[in-house]
Amino acid sequence: MQPVRLPGGGYAEPRASLMSPRSLGLAGGLLLGGAFFALCVRLAEVDPVALIEGLPRLFAWAARAWPPQLLDLDIFILRGLETVAIATVGTAVATLLAFPLSVMLARNVAPLPLLSLPIRWFVNACRGIDTVVFALLFVAAVGLGPFAGVLGMVVHSLGVIAKLNAEAMETVPSAPLEAAALSGANGTKIATYAMLPTVLPNLASVSLYVWEANVRTSTILGIVGAGGIGIEIKAAIDLLDFPKLLTLSLIVLVMVTAIDQFSAWLRRKLV
């Protein structure tokens, strides 16, 4: 629509038509979005009345949780350290394994483009299935304990880190990579010497973010028998031992907060 110039030198405001294709498309999108949200509410069985009726019971349980139980504090702290260890080992191993996959996925440096598609499928499968599911499978394979949690965390984190690293690599300017290629460097040398120094801070930041998320995830791995403080949390919930549950929750809160602050400090130093 051409603008209409007014005699005074200004321009007339364009008239909005409710029957224009743009307006009809926007209205149709809003209706579809609203219908989809209503369906989700129904499938999720959202019941505000049940929440209101359950709040007094929740407050009663919270009152019974005080004071915290400190009798087995040393065991609880050990379980917390076990949780951090699961996340740390799982993230470190996943970071090492994800780097070559990231190079194979990045379109600007992939040495074998034909392998990018199957590798992408594999990475998406690792990323799409939750750590708890993988941990449950490894519990069946290697038995109960933190090692199953480490293995489950490695597989899921591998997919997440490889995906994010590949996206960071694809943002590298093409000039340094082309200069390295013209000098006769092969794909491995281009990735190692021309690309890696540029994206290393971003790769480190990705691994730190995943480490933070893994620490939070590892607190519930004990529910499926994969070690960590989740074992004690599940036992406290099963026995309705609210003072113990409060103590464990406080330990998790302190642990996750400390990890988040430490990771944020490291990222500021690296990026």
C-alpha positions in Angstrom: 0.0 0.0 0.0 1.4 3.4 -1.1 1.5 6.1 1.6 -1.0 8.9 1.2 0.6 12.4 1.6 -1.6 15.0 3.3 -1.8 18.6 2.2 0.0 19.7 5.4 3.1 17.6 4.4 2.4 14.6 6.7 1.2 11.2 5.8 -2.1 9.6 6.5 -2.1 6.6 8.9 -2.7 3.4 7.0 -6.1 1.9 7.6 -6.2 -1.5 9.3 -8.5 -4.0 7.7 -9.9 -6.7 9.8 -10.4 -8.8 6.7 -6.9 -8.5 5.3 -4.9 -11.7 4.9 -2.5 -10.6 7.6 -5.3 -10.0 10.1 -7.0 -13.2 9.2 -3.7 -15.1 9.5 -3.0 -13.6 12.9 -6.5 -14.4 14.2 -6.2 -18.0 12.9 -2.9 -18.4 14.6 -4.3 -17.1 17.9 -7.3 -19.4 17.7 -5.0 -22.4 17.0 -2.7 -21.5 19.8 -5.6 -21.1 22.2 -7.1 -24.4 21.2 -3.7 -26.1 21.6 -3.2 -24.6 25.1 -6.7 -25.7 26.2 -6.0 -29.2 25.0 -2.7 -29.2 27.0 -4.5 -28.0 30.1 -7.1 -30.9 29.7 -4.4 -33.5 29.1 -2.3 -32.3 32.0 -5.4 -32.6 34.2 -4.9 -29.1 35.7 -7.1 -28.9 38.8 -6.8 -25.7 40.8 -9.4 -27.0 43.3 -7.2 -29.9 44.2 -4.3 -27.6 44.8 -6.3 -25.4 47.1 -7.6 -28.4 49.0 -4.0 -29.8 49.3 -2.4 -26.6 50.5 -3.3 -27.2 54.2 -1.8 -30.6 54.1 1.4 -29.2 52.5 1.7 -26.6 55.2 1.2 -29.2 57.9 4.0 -31.3 56.4 6.3 -28.2 56.2 5.6 -27.5 59.9 6.6 -31.0 60.8 9.9 -30.6 59.0 11.3 -28.3 61.7 13.8 -28.6 63.2 16.1 -30.3 60.6 17.6 -33.7 61.3 21.4 -33.4 61.9 22.0 -36.9 63.3 23.3 -38.3 60.0 24.7 -35.1 58.6 28.1 -36.6 57.7 26.3 -39.3 55.6 24.2 -36.6 53.9 27.3 -34.5 53.0 29.0 -37.6 51.6 26.0 -38.2 49.4 26.1 -34.6 48.3 29.8 -34.9 47.4 28.9 -38.1 45.5 26.3 -36.1 43.5 28.9 -33.5 42.6 31.4 -36.2 41.6 28.8 -37.9 39.3 28.2 -34.6 37.5 31.8 -33.6 37.3 33.1 -37.0 35.9 30.1 -37.3 33.5 30.5 -33.7 32.1 34.3 -34.1 31.8 34.1 -37.3 29.8 31.2 -36.0 27.7 33.2 -32.9 26.8 36.2 -34.9 25.6 34.0 -37.3 23.6 31.9 -34.4 22.2 34.7 -32.4 20.6 35.3 -34.7 17.6 31.6 -35.1 17.1 31.2 -31.3 17.1 33.8 -31.0 14.3 32.0 -33.7 12.3 28.7 -31.8 12.7 29.9 -28.2 12.0 29.2 -27.5 8.4 32.1 -25.2 7.9 34.8 -27.6 9.1 33.3 -31.1 8.7 36.0 -33.2 7.0 33.4 -35.9 6.0 30.1 -34.2 5.2 28.5 -37.6 4.4 28.9 -38.7 8.0 27.3 -35.5 9.4 23.7 -36.8 9.0 24.1 -40.1 10.9 26.2 -38.3 13.5 23.5 -35.7 13.9 20.9 -38.4 14.4 23.0 -40.0 17.0 23.6 -36.7 18.8 19.9 -35.8 18.7 19.0 -39.2 20.2 21.5 -38.7 23.0 20.2 -35.2 23.6 16.5 -36.1 23.3 16.5 -38.8 25.9 16.8 -37.6 29.5 19.7 -38.5 31.8 17.4 -40.3 34.2 16.2 -42.7 31.4 19.8 -43.5 30.4 20.7 -43.9 34.1 17.9 -46.4 34.6 19.1 -48.4 31.6 22.7 -48.5 32.9 21.5 -49.5 36.4 20.1 -52.6 34.7 23.4 -53.1 32.8 26.1 -52.4 35.5 24.1 -52.5 38.7 23.1 -50.0 41.4 25.5 -47.2 42.3 27.0 -43.9 41.1 28.7 -45.5 38.1 25.4 -46.0 36.4 24.6 -42.3 37.0 28.0 -41.3 35.5 27.3 -43.4 32.4 23.8 -42.0 31.9 25.1 -38.5 32.3 27.9 -39.0 29.8 25.5 -40.2 27.1 23.0 -37.4 27.5 25.6 -34.6 28.0 27.5 -35.9 25.0 24.5 -35.0 22.8 24.0 -31.6 24.4 27.6 -30.5 24.3 28.2 -31.7 20.8 25.1 -29.8 19.5 26.0 -26.6 21.2 29.7 -26.8 20.3 28.9 -27.4 16.6 26.7 -24.3 16.6 29.5 -22.3 18.1 32.0 -23.6 15.5 29.7 -22.6 12.7 29.8 -19.0 13.8 33.6 -18.8 13.2 34.5 -16.3 10.4 35.5 -18.1 7.2 38.6 -16.0 6.5 41.0 -17.8 9.0 39.7 -21.2 8.0 40.2 -20.4 4.3 43.7 -19.0 5.0 44.6 -22.2 6.8 43.2 -24.3 3.9 45.2 -22.3 1.3 48.4 -23.0 3.3 47.9 -26.7 2.7 46.5 -27.7 6.1 44.2 -30.6 6.3 40.8 -30.7 8.0 42.3 -31.8 11.4 44.9 -29.1 11.4 42.3 -26.5 10.4 40.0 -27.5 13.2 42.9 -27.6 15.8 44.9 -24.6 14.9 42.6 -22.2 13.1 39.2 -22.8 14.7 39.8 -24.1 18.2 41.7 -21.1 19.6 38.8 -18.9 18.4 35.9 -20.9 19.9 37.7 -22.4 23.0 36.2 -19.8 25.4 32.7 -20.6 24.1 33.3 -24.3 24.3 34.5 -24.0 27.9 31.4 -21.9 28.7 29.1 -24.6 27.2 30.7 -27.3 29.3 30.3 -25.2 32.5 26.7 -24.6 31.8 26.1 -28.3 31.2 28.1 -29.1 34.4 25.7 -26.8 36.4 22.7 -28.5 34.9 24.2 -31.9 35.6 24.7 -31.1 39.2 21.0 -30.3 39.5 20.0 -33.4 37.5 22.3 -35.7 39.5 20.4 -34.9 42.7 17.5 -37.0 41.5 19.5 -39.9 39.9 19.3 -41.7 43.3 15.6 -42.2 42.7 16.4 -44.8 40.0 19.3 -46.2 42.1 22.1 -44.4 40.3 23.8 -42.9 43.4 24.0 -39.5 44.8 21.9 -37.6 47.4 18.7 -38.6 45.6 18.8 -42.0 47.4 18.5 -40.3 50.7 15.7 -38.0 49.4 13.7 -40.9 48.1 14.0 -42.7 51.4 12.9 -39.6 53.3 9.9 -39.2 51.1 8.9 -42.8 51.3 9.1 -42.8 55.1 7.5 -39.3 55.4 10.6 -38.2 57.3 10.2 -34.5 56.9 13.0 -33.3 59.1 15.4 -35.5 57.2 13.9 -34.2 53.9 14.4 -30.6 55.0 18.1 -31.3 55.8 18.7 -32.9 52.5 16.9 -30.1 50.6 19.1 -27.5 52.4 22.2 -29.4 51.4 21.1 -29.5 47.8 20.3 -25.8 47.9 23.7 -24.9 49.3 25.5 -27.2 46.9 23.7 -26.0 43.7 24.1 -22.4 44.7 27.9 -22.8 45.3 28.3 -24.6 42.0 26.4 -21.9 40.1 28.5 -19.1 41.7 31.7 -21.0 41.0 30.7 -21.7 37.4 29.7 -18.1 36.8 33.1 -16.9 38.1 34.9 -19.3 35.8 32.9 -18.2 32.8 33.8 -14.5 33.5 37.4 -15.5 33.6 37.3 -17.5 30.3 34.9 -15.5 28.1 
